[in-house]
Amino acid sequence: MTGQPASDAELDEALALVNGHRDAYNGHDAHEDPVHRPTSAPAQAAPAQTAPSVPAAPPSATAPPSTPAAHDTTTWPAARARAERAAPEPGTEPVDVPLHRALGMILAAPLTALTDLPSFDTSAMDGWAVGGPGPWTVRADGILAGHARPDALSDGEAVRIATGARIPPDATAVLRSEHGRTDDKGRLHALRDVITGQDIRPRGQECRSGDHLLPAGALVTPAVLGLAAAAGYDTLPVFRRPCAEVLVLGDELLTDGLPREGLIRDALGPMLPPWLHALGAEVTAVRRLGDDAEALHDAITSSTTDLIVTTGGTASGPVDHVHPTLRRIGAELLVDGVAVRPGHPMLLARVGAGRHLVGLPGNPLAAVSGLLTLAEPLLRTLSGRAAGCGGPSTYTAPLRDGVQGHPHDTRLVPVALRDERAVPLHFNGPAMLRGIAAADGLAVVPPGGARAGREVEVLDLPWAVPEVGTGTGVGAALYGGPIDGGQAEDSAGSGAGVGTGSGAGPEVGAGPADGAVVDGEERFT
């Protein structure tokens, strides 16, 4: 799927950045309104004598006869907030599931203790339960974990006890094995002072029956499963994961082998399902549709999933069918373009009651930007996930190196964390995955850029391996070949290839000047 020639405003911006325009690069945030209206850069920002550094784009023979009127784009923070509010409440009803199936799901109700923890006084150590001051006469029998209630101790008596075993009535302390010795008469002596209550876990030490242990909206982790079991639960009330479907668009994508004859490998088909799963969705299908407007229309109107994710086709090129299809079905556009680079042609639409569509750009890093900008906040609401409970979180970190900003838009830049600083990575063009593959997060760089040492927001990356047995419904083909009646293996999508070449990984450092054409990628496209 091919893009349109750059607009005059975009060329002016690139020229200004390449030829030394640094007025905005002063470490201050540019003011952002809820609606962003880019304007052409002043003519003097790109003197004629420097123009050869970025040649003007020739007229395109494939350009459509007319270009749609420019529309307002939404600022990046406003787009995320709008996506979070797109669904007023979780999109699924609470269900009770067995503990072994609850991992990775979201609690639909607070987790309340059904019993005291521990439910009886227990020994915290192997040793002897002792009564009163020593020395003590040791009973012949011992107490193991799981045994019934033991007989009471009298002063001067001791009994062998294992970790987790019930404390006998009237015991005053537990003497650890290494802190006691027996003499030749079998009497027990303490090797250090014995404090009343030492190494005894009293009933209710961790919680009392009825205590609230976790709030609704918490992510069910392995530790939560253990706590729930200890607190008496056999099942948990959780929200069903929202269902998602991925529609890969375009005629130029291959599902296997090397790129050839103008065709490129599909990077988004393998990447998006596990990423969506990590964001809380259950991916039920991946469908490769090519550049077929009718196939796209049929796929959207026949889908019953909570979320449809499309790749590519969100611009205004001759085979960009997402906008026309949404108009045809009467969808409500909630976000139509975001002031962020890469990924500004992303969109969010309501396509039916409780059903949404996120349109991602076709370039891989731009698609990641769209995923974290629009899909993540929407899925957080749909899944009932409380902010900060599972999924990507945000934090701040100082930049090790300065990052050039776009004059008007937020930038999302792959960074690695080194010595508590965010290090911008190379290979951060919109069609590149080499940088993000080695990244720990995406730095949120405000319009105008950020100098070295400045604290910036960092989006954490939700790297996760899908749990075994979660029922994606698509099997191994989820990450590879055609699914659900998709086209032949030469079917292609939306420029979602990886044109990064080979190598051991991205270099760390500030890299060439941002805004220039570097490694075949224009930084702000």
C-alpha positions as CSV (number, residue, x, y, z in Angstrom):
1,M,0.0,0.0,0.0
2,T,1.7,3.2,-1.1
3,G,1.7,6.5,0.7
4,Q,0.9,10.0,-0.8
5,P,3.6,12.6,-1.7
6,A,4.6,14.7,1.3
7,S,2.6,17.9,1.7
8,D,4.3,21.3,1.4
9,A,4.0,21.7,5.2
10,E,5.8,18.4,5.8
11,L,8.6,19.2,3.4
12,D,9.0,22.7,4.9
13,E,9.3,21.1,8.4
14,A,11.8,18.5,7.2
15,L,13.8,21.3,5.5
16,A,13.8,23.4,8.6
17,L,15.0,20.6,10.7
18,V,17.7,19.4,8.4
19,N,19.1,22.9,7.7
20,G,19.7,23.9,11.3
21,H,16.3,25.2,12.5
22,R,16.6,24.6,16.3
23,D,14.5,27.4,17.8
24,A,12.0,24.8,19.1
25,Y,14.8,22.6,20.5
26,N,15.2,24.5,23.8
27,G,13.9,21.9,26.2
28,H,10.5,23.7,26.7
29,D,7.2,22.1,25.9
30,A,5.2,23.5,23.1
31,H,1.7,24.4,24.0
32,E,-0.8,21.8,23.0
33,D,-4.5,22.4,22.5
34,P,-7.0,19.4,22.6
35,V,-7.2,19.7,18.8
36,H,-4.0,20.1,16.8
37,R,-4.0,22.1,13.6
38,P,-0.7,21.8,11.8
39,T,0.2,24.8,9.6
40,S,2.8,25.4,7.0
41,A,6.2,26.4,8.2
42,P,7.2,30.0,7.3
43,A,9.1,30.3,4.1
44,Q,12.2,31.8,5.7
45,A,12.6,28.6,7.8
46,A,13.9,26.8,4.7
47,P,16.2,29.1,2.7
48,A,16.3,28.4,-1.0
49,Q,20.1,27.8,-0.9
50,T,19.8,24.8,1.4
51,A,16.9,23.2,-0.4
52,P,19.0,20.5,-2.2
53,S,19.5,18.7,1.1
54,V,15.9,17.5,0.9
55,P,14.8,17.4,-2.7
56,A,11.2,18.2,-3.5
57,A,9.0,15.2,-4.2
58,P,8.0,14.9,-7.9
59,P,4.3,14.7,-8.8
60,S,3.0,11.2,-8.3
61,A,1.6,9.4,-11.3
62,T,-0.6,7.3,-9.0
63,A,-2.0,10.2,-6.9
64,P,-5.8,10.4,-6.9
65,P,-7.4,13.2,-8.8
66,S,-8.3,15.0,-5.6
67,T,-7.2,15.0,-2.0
68,P,-9.6,15.0,0.9
69,A,-9.9,18.2,2.8
70,A,-7.5,18.4,5.8
71,H,-9.1,17.5,9.1
72,D,-8.2,18.3,12.7
73,T,-5.9,15.9,14.5
74,T,-6.0,15.1,18.2
75,T,-3.1,15.7,20.5
76,W,-1.5,12.6,21.9
77,P,-2.6,13.0,25.5
78,A,-6.1,13.8,24.4
79,A,-6.2,10.8,22.0
80,R,-5.3,8.4,24.8
81,A,-7.9,10.0,27.2
82,R,-10.6,9.7,24.5
83,A,-9.7,6.1,23.8
84,E,-10.0,5.3,27.5
85,R,-13.4,6.9,27.7
86,A,-14.7,5.4,24.4
87,A,-16.2,2.5,26.4
88,P,-18.1,3.7,29.5
89,E,-17.5,0.4,31.4
90,P,-16.0,-3.1,31.0
91,G,-17.3,-4.7,27.8
92,T,-17.8,-8.1,29.3
93,E,-19.9,-9.6,32.1
94,P,-18.2,-11.0,35.2
95,V,-17.7,-14.8,35.2
96,D,-16.5,-17.2,37.9
97,V,-13.5,-19.3,36.7
98,P,-11.4,-22.0,38.4
99,L,-8.1,-20.7,39.8
100,H,-6.1,-22.5,37.2
101,R,-7.9,-20.6,34.4
102,A,-7.8,-17.1,36.0
103,L,-4.1,-16.2,35.3
104,G,-3.8,-12.9,33.4
105,M,-7.5,-12.0,33.9
106,I,-8.9,-9.0,35.8
107,L,-10.8,-9.3,39.1
108,A,-14.4,-8.3,38.7
109,A,-14.9,-7.9,42.5
110,P,-12.6,-7.2,45.5
111,L,-10.7,-10.2,46.8
112,T,-12.0,-10.7,50.4
113,A,-10.5,-13.2,52.8
114,L,-12.8,-16.1,53.5
115,T,-10.8,-17.2,56.6
116,D,-8.1,-15.9,59.0
117,L,-4.6,-16.3,57.7
118,P,-3.1,-18.3,59.2
119,S,-6.2,-20.0,60.4
120,F,-4.5,-21.2,63.6
121,D,-1.3,-20.5,65.5
122,T,1.5,-22.2,63.6
123,S,5.2,-22.7,64.0
124,A,7.4,-20.5,61.9
125,M,10.5,-22.7,62.3
126,D,11.6,-26.3,62.8
127,G,12.5,-26.8,66.5
128,W,10.7,-27.3,69.8
129,A,7.5,-25.8,71.1
130,V,8.3,-25.0,74.8
131,G,6.1,-24.2,77.8
132,G,7.4,-21.8,80.4
133,P,11.0,-21.4,81.3
134,G,13.7,-24.0,80.6
135,P,15.2,-26.4,80.9
136,W,12.4,-28.6,79.5
137,T,11.6,-32.3,79.5
138,V,11.0,-33.4,75.9
139,R,8.0,-35.5,75.0
140,A,8.6,-38.6,72.9
141,D,6.2,-37.7,70.2
142,G,6.4,-34.8,67.8
143,I,4.0,-32.4,65.9
144,L,4.1,-32.3,62.1
145,A,2.2,-30.0,59.7
146,G,-1.3,-31.3,59.0
147,H,-1.7,-33.1,62.3
148,A,-4.7,-32.6,64.4
149,R,-4.8,-30.3,67.4
150,P,-2.0,-31.4,69.8
151,D,-2.2,-31.8,73.5
152,A,-1.4,-28.8,75.7
153,L,2.0,-28.2,77.2
154,S,2.8,-27.8,80.8
155,D,5.5,-25.5,82.2
156,G,8.8,-27.3,81.8
157,E,7.6,-29.4,78.8
158,A,8.8,-29.3,75.2
159,V,7.8,-31.1,72.1
160,R,9.5,-31.4,68.7
161,I,7.6,-29.3,66.0
162,A,7.9,-28.8,62.3
163,T,7.4,-25.6,60.3
164,G,3.7,-25.0,59.7
165,A,2.5,-27.3,62.4
166,R,-0.1,-26.3,64.9
167,I,1.2,-24.8,68.1
168,P,0.0,-26.8,71.2
169,P,-2.1,-24.9,73.7
170,D,-0.2,-23.1,76.5
171,A,3.1,-23.1,74.5
172,T,5.0,-19.9,75.1
173,A,7.5,-20.0,72.2
174,V,9.3,-22.0,69.6
175,L,13.0,-22.7,70.1
176,R,14.8,-23.2,66.8
177,S,16.7,-26.4,66.3
178,E,20.0,-24.6,66.0
179,H,19.3,-22.7,69.3
180,G,18.8,-25.7,71.6
181,R,20.7,-28.8,72.8
182,T,19.8,-31.8,74.8
183,D,21.9,-33.1,77.7
184,D,22.6,-36.8,78.5
185,K,19.4,-36.9,80.5
186,G,17.3,-35.8,77.5
187,R,16.6,-32.4,78.9
188,L,16.4,-29.5,76.5
189,H,18.5,-26.3,77.1
190,A,18.3,-23.0,75.2
191,L,21.5,-21.6,73.8
192,R,20.1,-18.0,73.9
193,D,17.4,-16.1,75.6
194,V,13.8,-17.3,74.8
195,I,11.3,-14.5,74.2
196,T,7.6,-15.2,74.7
197,G,5.9,-15.7,71.3
198,Q,9.1,-16.0,69.3
199,D,8.8,-17.9,66.0
200,I,5.0,-18.4,66.4
201,R,2.8,-17.1,63.7
202,P,-0.4,-16.2,65.5
203,R,-3.8,-16.8,64.0
204,G,-4.9,-13.9,61.8
205,Q,-1.3,-12.4,61.5
206,E,-1.7,-11.8,57.8
207,C,-5.4,-11.1,57.6
208,R,-8.7,-11.7,59.3
209,S,-11.8,-13.2,57.7
210,G,-13.6,-10.4,55.7
211,D,-10.5,-8.3,55.2
212,H,-10.2,-6.8,51.6
213,L,-7.0,-8.2,50.1
214,L,-7.1,-6.7,46.6
215,P,-9.4,-4.3,44.8
216,A,-11.6,-5.0,41.8
217,G,-9.6,-4.3,38.6
218,A,-6.4,-6.0,39.9
219,L,-4.5,-8.3,37.5
220,V,-4.5,-11.9,38.5
221,T,-0.9,-12.9,38.7
222,P,0.6,-16.1,40.0
223,A,1.0,-14.5,43.4
224,V,-2.7,-13.5,43.4
225,L,-3.6,-17.1,42.6
226,G,-1.6,-18.3,45.6
227,L,-3.2,-15.7,47.9
228,A,-6.7,-16.6,46.7
229,A,-6.1,-20.2,47.3
230,A,-4.7,-19.6,50.8
231,A,-7.7,-17.3,51.5
232,G,-10.1,-20.1,50.7
233,Y,-11.1,-19.5,47.1
234,D,-11.7,-22.3,44.5
235,T,-12.9,-19.9,41.8
236,L,-12.4,-16.2,41.1
237,P,-14.8,-13.6,39.8
238,V,-13.1,-12.1,36.7
239,F,-14.0,-10.2,33.6
240,R,-13.8,-12.1,30.4
241,R,-11.0,-10.9,28.1
242,P,-12.4,-8.6,25.4
243,C,-12.2,-10.4,22.0
244,A,-10.2,-8.8,19.2
245,E,-9.7,-9.6,15.5
246,V,-6.8,-8.4,13.3
247,L,-7.3,-7.5,9.7
248,V,-4.1,-7.3,7.7
249,L,-4.6,-5.2,4.6
250,G,-2.5,-4.8,1.5
251,D,-1.3,-6.7,-1.5
252,E,2.4,-6.5,-1.0
253,L,2.9,-8.8,2.0
254,L,4.5,-12.2,2.2
255,T,3.9,-14.7,5.0
256,D,7.1,-16.6,4.5
257,G,10.4,-16.6,2.7
258,L,12.5,-13.6,1.6
259,P,11.2,-10.4,0.2
260,R,11.1,-10.5,-3.6
261,E,9.8,-8.6,-6.7
262,G,8.4,-5.7,-4.7
263,L,6.9,-7.9,-2.1
264,I,7.9,-7.6,1.6
265,R,7.4,-9.8,4.7
266,D,4.4,-9.1,6.9
267,A,5.7,-8.0,10.3
268,L,2.4,-7.0,11.9
269,G,0.6,-10.4,11.5
270,P,3.1,-12.2,13.8
271,M,3.6,-9.2,16.1
272,L,0.1,-7.9,16.9
273,P,-1.7,-10.9,18.3
274,P,0.7,-11.6,21.2
275,W,1.0,-7.8,21.8
276,L,-2.8,-7.5,22.0
277,H,-2.9,-10.5,24.3
278,A,-0.4,-8.8,26.6
279,L,-2.7,-5.8,26.6
280,G,-5.6,-7.9,27.8
281,A,-7.3,-9.0,24.6
282,E,-8.2,-12.5,23.4
283,V,-7.3,-12.6,19.7
284,T,-9.8,-14.8,17.9
285,A,-8.7,-14.4,14.3
286,V,-6.1,-12.9,12.0
287,R,-7.4,-12.3,8.5
288,R,-5.4,-11.2,5.5
289,L,-7.6,-9.3,3.1
290,G,-5.3,-7.6,0.7
291,D,-6.3,-4.2,-0.8
292,D,-9.9,-5.3,-1.3
293,A,-12.5,-2.7,-0.3
294,E,-15.4,-5.2,-0.4
295,A,-13.5,-7.8,1.6
296,L,-12.8,-5.1,4.2
297,H,-16.4,-4.1,4.3
298,D,-17.6,-7.7,4.7
299,A,-15.0,-8.4,7.4
300,I,-16.0,-5.4,9.5
301,T,-19.7,-5.8,9.2
302,S,-19.6,-9.6,9.9
303,S,-17.3,-9.4,12.9
304,T,-18.7,-9.9,16.4
305,T,-15.6,-9.1,18.4
306,D,-15.3,-6.2,20.8
307,L,-12.4,-4.8,18.9
308,I,-11.2,-4.9,15.3
309,V,-7.7,-3.9,14.6
310,T,-6.7,-3.0,11.0
311,T,-3.2,-2.5,9.7
312,G,-2.6,0.1,7.0
313,G,-5.1,1.8,4.8
314,T,-5.7,4.8,7.1
315,A,-4.3,7.5,4.9
316,S,-5.8,8.8,1.7
317,G,-4.0,6.8,-1.0
318,P,-5.7,5.1,-3.9
319,V,-6.0,1.8,-2.1
320,D,-6.5,3.1,1.4
321,H,-10.0,1.8,2.1
322,V,-10.5,2.2,5.8
323,H,-12.0,5.7,5.8
324,P,-14.4,5.1,2.9
325,T,-15.5,1.8,4.5
326,L,-16.2,3.5,7.8
327,R,-18.2,6.2,6.1
328,R,-20.1,3.5,4.2
329,I,-21.2,1.7,7.3
330,G,-22.0,4.9,9.3
331,A,-19.3,4.4,11.9
332,E,-18.6,7.1,14.4
333,L,-15.0,8.4,14.2
334,L,-13.8,9.1,17.7
335,V,-10.2,9.9,16.8
336,D,-9.1,10.7,13.3
337,G,-5.4,11.3,13.2
338,V,-3.2,12.0,16.2
339,A,-0.4,14.6,16.6
340,V,2.2,12.0,17.2
341,R,5.2,10.6,15.3
342,P,5.4,8.0,14.1
343,G,1.8,6.9,13.5
344,H,-0.1,10.1,13.0
345,P,-2.7,8.5,10.6
346,M,-4.1,6.2,13.3
347,L,-7.8,6.3,14.1
348,L,-10.5,5.0,16.5
349,A,-14.1,4.4,15.5
350,R,-17.2,3.0,17.0
351,V,-18.6,0.5,14.5
352,G,-21.6,-0.7,16.6
353,A,-23.0,-1.0,20.1
354,G,-20.0,-1.9,22.3
355,R,-17.8,-2.6,19.3
356,H,-14.8,-0.5,18.2
357,L,-12.2,-0.4,15.5
358,V,-8.6,0.8,15.8
359,G,-7.0,1.6,12.5
360,L,-3.2,1.3,12.7
361,P,-0.7,2.7,10.2
362,G,1.0,0.1,8.1
363,N,4.6,0.9,9.1
364,P,5.6,-1.4,12.0
365,L,6.8,1.2,14.5
366,A,4.0,3.5,13.6
367,A,1.6,0.6,14.2
368,V,3.2,0.1,17.7
369,S,2.6,3.8,18.4
370,G,-1.0,3.4,17.4
371,L,-1.4,0.3,19.5
372,L,-0.2,2.0,22.7
373,T,-1.9,5.3,21.9
374,L,-5.4,4.0,21.1
375,A,-5.8,0.2,21.7
376,E,-4.1,0.0,25.1
377,P,-6.4,2.6,26.9
378,L,-9.5,1.2,25.2
379,L,-8.6,-2.4,26.2
380,R,-7.8,-1.3,29.7
381,T,-11.4,-0.1,30.0
382,L,-13.0,-3.0,28.2
383,S,-11.2,-5.5,30.4
384,G,-12.0,-3.7,33.6
385,R,-8.3,-3.2,34.4
386,A,-7.5,-0.5,36.9
387,A,-4.9,2.0,35.7
388,G,-1.4,0.7,36.5
389,C,-2.6,-2.9,37.2
390,G,-1.0,-5.0,34.5
391,G,-0.3,-3.9,30.9
392,P,2.1,-1.1,30.2
393,S,2.7,1.4,32.9
394,T,4.3,4.8,32.7
395,Y,7.2,6.3,34.7
396,T,9.7,9.1,34.2
397,A,13.4,8.9,33.5
398,P,16.1,11.4,32.6
399,L,17.3,11.3,29.0
400,R,21.0,10.4,28.6
401,D,21.1,12.1,25.2
402,G,19.1,14.9,23.8
403,V,16.2,14.0,21.4
404,Q,15.2,16.3,18.5
405,G,11.5,17.0,18.6
406,H,8.9,17.5,15.9
407,P,7.8,21.1,15.7
408,H,4.2,20.4,16.4
409,D,3.8,16.7,17.4
410,T,4.7,14.4,20.3
411,R,7.3,11.8,19.4
412,L,7.5,8.3,20.7
413,V,11.2,7.1,20.7
414,P,12.5,3.7,21.6
415,V,14.8,3.9,24.6
416,A,16.9,1.5,26.6
417,L,17.3,2.0,30.4
418,R,21.0,2.2,31.5
419,D,22.0,3.4,35.0
420,E,18.5,4.8,35.6
421,R,18.6,6.9,32.4
422,A,16.7,6.5,29.2
423,V,19.1,6.1,26.2
424,P,17.5,6.9,22.8
425,L,18.1,4.1,20.3
426,H,18.9,4.3,16.6
427,F,16.7,2.7,14.0
428,N,13.6,4.5,15.2
429,G,12.1,5.2,11.8
430,P,8.4,4.5,11.3
431,A,9.1,1.3,9.2
432,M,11.8,0.0,11.5
433,L,11.5,-2.6,14.3
434,R,15.2,-3.0,15.1
435,G,15.2,-0.2,17.7
436,I,12.0,-1.2,19.5
437,A,13.1,-4.9,19.5
438,A,16.0,-3.9,21.8
439,A,14.0,-1.2,23.8
440,D,12.8,-1.2,27.4
441,G,10.2,1.5,26.6
442,L,9.1,4.4,24.5
443,A,10.1,7.9,25.6
444,V,7.3,10.5,25.2
445,V,9.2,13.5,23.7
446,P,7.1,16.7,23.7
447,P,6.9,19.0,20.6
448,G,10.2,20.9,20.4
449,G,12.3,18.1,21.8
450,A,14.1,17.4,25.0
451,R,17.7,18.0,26.1
452,A,19.9,15.5,27.8
453,G,19.1,15.2,31.5
454,R,15.4,16.2,31.1
455,E,12.9,13.9,32.8
456,V,10.5,12.5,30.2
457,E,7.6,10.1,30.5
458,V,8.4,6.5,29.4
459,L,5.8,4.0,28.3
460,D,6.7,0.5,29.5
461,L,6.5,-2.2,26.9
462,P,4.1,-5.1,27.9
463,W,6.4,-7.9,26.7
464,A,4.7,-11.2,27.6
465,V,4.4,-14.7,26.3
466,P,0.8,-15.8,25.8
467,E,-0.3,-18.2,28.5
468,V,-0.7,-21.8,27.5
469,G,-4.3,-22.9,27.1
470,T,-6.0,-19.5,27.0
471,G,-7.9,-20.5,23.9
472,T,-7.0,-18.0,21.1
473,G,-8.9,-20.2,18.7
474,V,-6.5,-19.8,15.9
475,G,-3.7,-22.1,16.7
476,A,-0.2,-21.9,15.2
477,A,-1.5,-20.0,12.2
478,L,-2.1,-17.0,14.5
479,Y,1.5,-16.0,13.9
480,G,2.0,-17.1,10.4
481,G,-0.1,-18.1,7.3
482,P,-3.5,-17.1,6.0
483,I,-6.5,-17.5,8.4
484,D,-10.2,-17.3,8.0
485,G,-10.3,-17.4,4.3
486,G,-7.4,-15.0,3.8
487,Q,-5.7,-14.7,0.4
488,A,-2.8,-16.7,-0.8
489,E,0.6,-16.5,0.9
490,D,1.6,-13.7,-1.5
491,S,-1.2,-11.5,-0.2
492,A,0.1,-8.3,1.2
493,G,-0.8,-5.6,3.6
494,S,0.0,-2.1,4.4
495,G,3.7,-1.5,4.2
496,A,4.2,-3.5,7.4
497,G,7.6,-4.9,6.3
498,V,10.8,-4.6,8.1
499,G,13.4,-2.8,6.0
500,T,16.1,-2.7,8.6
501,G,18.7,-5.0,7.2
502,S,20.7,-7.3,9.5
503,G,22.9,-6.8,12.5
504,A,23.4,-7.6,16.1
505,G,21.1,-4.9,17.3
506,P,20.6,-1.2,17.5
507,E,23.5,1.0,18.5
508,V,23.0,3.1,21.6
509,G,23.4,6.8,21.3
510,A,22.0,10.0,19.9
511,G,22.6,9.0,16.3
512,P,22.3,11.2,13.3
513,A,20.3,14.4,13.4
514,D,16.6,13.7,13.7
515,G,14.3,15.0,11.0
516,A,16.7,14.0,8.3
517,V,16.5,11.1,5.9
518,V,18.5,8.4,7.7
519,D,18.9,4.7,6.8
520,G,16.2,5.3,4.1
521,E,13.6,6.4,6.7
522,E,12.3,10.0,7.2
523,R,12.1,10.3,10.9
524,F,8.8,12.1,11.2
525,T,6.7,10.3,8.6
